[in-house]
Amino acid sequence: MGWGNWRPRFNFGHLKVQSKVSVFLTMIIIVTCLFYCLTGYCESSPRPLYDQQSSRGKVHADDGTVHLSQRHRTNAQWNISVLRQLHLSNRFESLLQESEDATHQRSTDQTAGSSNNNITVSNNFGTKEFPQAIIIGVKKGGTRALLEFLRIHPDVRAVGAEPHFFDRFYDRGLDWYRSLMPRTLEGQITMEKTPSYFVTKEAPRRVHAMSRQTRLIVVVRDPVTRAVSDYAQTLSKTPGLPPFQTLAFKNGTTASSPLAGLVDTSWSAVRIGVYAKHLETWLRYFPLRSFLFVSGERLVSDPAGEMERVQDFLGLKRVVGAKHFYFNQTKGFPCLKKPEGSSRPRCLGKSKGRTHPPIPQEALRRLREFYRPFNLKFYQMTGQDFGWD
Ligand SMILES: Nc1ncnc2c1ncn2[C@@H]1O[C@H](COP(=O)(O)OS(=O)(=O)O)[C@@H](OP(=O)(O)O)[C@H]1O
């Protein structure tokens, strides 16, 4: 009897313990699942970038630093995908920057660490490489437009600000230069633009010392218009600047004086436009095939056509094309259409496409005369007729 009573009690008790354990375990599993789902781990694919940005509002990748909330940190695949999307988006974000005026301090490689509530995660994917391609010139040629158009390309990563390494900061060393570069993944190319390289005597030798394989892009524009554009920029920063013709012609002569025609090549606005002379220096170090000469005029009239040439030269898939551009009547320039990952179309900033001050026709004519032989030489050297004459 005692045996008989004891046995069922023992079995019942055993079953109770078992079921308690299994209920407990089931609850743990349910709670864990709920927790994971609520905190985002249930998402199998990333949301569109604009969605992420609007919900978090604090995502930056142009600088190689990504601010993500903690729940996203451990999902490596997800992060890679986000990085790719951020890369696309930031190409357009940067259009708002007047980064050509920025110094190297505002360069792209800020360190991790932020005061916002999100946890800052360094973009540790990929590596920092020396640029395989550099937009070396020319100042006021359309270099910013070209770089920003290129940055739409998923296989291009570029520094937003001008590093000025090969002209101003060469003594900081190549490691410093590389540290400015954004990280790149397999198949992506690193780029930078600093238009003053084209007219810096030491730049060709220095770039060559970094890599003789470097691809060099020069955006050229009618040197007369370029000079006026350069002048317009200086004038915008120096209101009391003497008239264009006073600076362009020697001894402060005006275009109508007898001495007119003696162009002052010591004025940088004039000197930069003697493209053939600067190219000669570069050709001592690099063969012609290392260069691509982009027409600044065509970059405005047919951005897609010019971008095709650039992508081919860089060995990139033709991704950037007509569908990315529209002509903004107010701005008078092509702008970028609403891209994936960005909420609205973007044009370059106010310092791009300035109204030029009126210059006496005679001064322009004489300057055009001055440039003609140099232009023809340049056409010969490059095998391209840019149609400025
Ligand atoms: N899409 C688009 N939007 C605006 N501006 C454009 C564009 N494409 C080319 N350009 C021309 O670029 C000129 C400025 O050249 P850069 O960017 O090389 O200037 S800088 O050297 O970096 O200061 C700028 O010169 P200005 O018109 O004299 O301001 C423009 O004519």
PDBQT file of the ligand as one rigid body, heavy atoms in Angstrom, charges set to zero:
ROOT
HETATM    1  N1  LIG A 401      26.789  71.090 -62.677  1.00  0.00    +0.000 N 
HETATM    2  C1  LIG A 401      27.456  72.182 -62.361  1.00  0.00    +0.000 A 
HETATM    3  N2  LIG A 401      26.987  73.016 -61.415  1.00  0.00    +0.000 NA
HETATM    4  C2  LIG A 401      27.658  74.151 -61.108  1.00  0.00    +0.000 A 
HETATM    5  N3  LIG A 401      28.825  74.513 -61.674  1.00  0.00    +0.000 NA
HETATM    6  C3  LIG A 401      29.333  73.700 -62.610  1.00  0.00    +0.000 A 
HETATM    7  C4  LIG A 401      28.677  72.520 -63.000  1.00  0.00    +0.000 A 
HETATM    8  N4  LIG A 401      29.411  71.925 -63.954  1.00  0.00    +0.000 NA
HETATM    9  C5  LIG A 401      30.454  72.714 -64.176  1.00  0.00    +0.000 A 
HETATM   10  N5  LIG A 401      30.418  73.775 -63.371  1.00  0.00    +0.000 N 
HETATM   11  C6  LIG A 401      31.421  74.829 -63.367  1.00  0.00    +0.000 C 
HETATM   12  O1  LIG A 401      32.342  74.569 -62.324  1.00  0.00    +0.000 OA
HETATM   13  C7  LIG A 401      32.999  75.807 -62.108  1.00  0.00    +0.000 C 
HETATM   14  C8  LIG A 401      33.771  75.731 -60.822  1.00  0.00    +0.000 C 
HETATM   15  O2  LIG A 401      34.852  74.883 -61.081  1.00  0.00    +0.000 OA
HETATM   16  P1  LIG A 401      35.598  74.063 -59.962  1.00  0.00    +0.000 P 
HETATM   17  O3  LIG A 401      34.627  73.223 -59.239  1.00  0.00    +0.000 OA
HETATM   18  O4  LIG A 401      36.724  73.372 -60.601  1.00  0.00    +0.000 OA
HETATM   19  O5  LIG A 401      36.100  75.227 -59.014  1.00  0.00    +0.000 OA
HETATM   20  S1  LIG A 401      37.228  75.101 -57.897  1.00  0.00    +0.000 S 
HETATM   21  O6  LIG A 401      38.516  75.168 -58.562  1.00  0.00    +0.000 OA
HETATM   22  O7  LIG A 401      37.022  73.871 -57.166  1.00  0.00    +0.000 OA
HETATM   23  O8  LIG A 401      37.008  76.302 -57.065  1.00  0.00    +0.000 OA
HETATM   24  C9  LIG A 401      31.893  76.821 -62.132  1.00  0.00    +0.000 C 
HETATM   25  O9  LIG A 401      32.449  78.031 -62.552  1.00  0.00    +0.000 OA
HETATM   26  P2  LIG A 401      31.651  79.417 -62.468  1.00  0.00    +0.000 P 
HETATM   27  O10 LIG A 401      30.448  79.266 -63.358  1.00  0.00    +0.000 OA
HETATM   28  O11 LIG A 401      32.586  80.430 -62.989  1.00  0.00    +0.000 OA
HETATM   29  O12 LIG A 401      31.287  79.630 -61.032  1.00  0.00    +0.000 OA
HETATM   30  C10 LIG A 401      30.896  76.230 -63.118  1.00  0.00    +0.000 C 
HETATM   31  O13 LIG A 401      30.878  76.893 -64.354  1.00  0.00    +0.000 OA
ENDROOT
TORSDOF 0
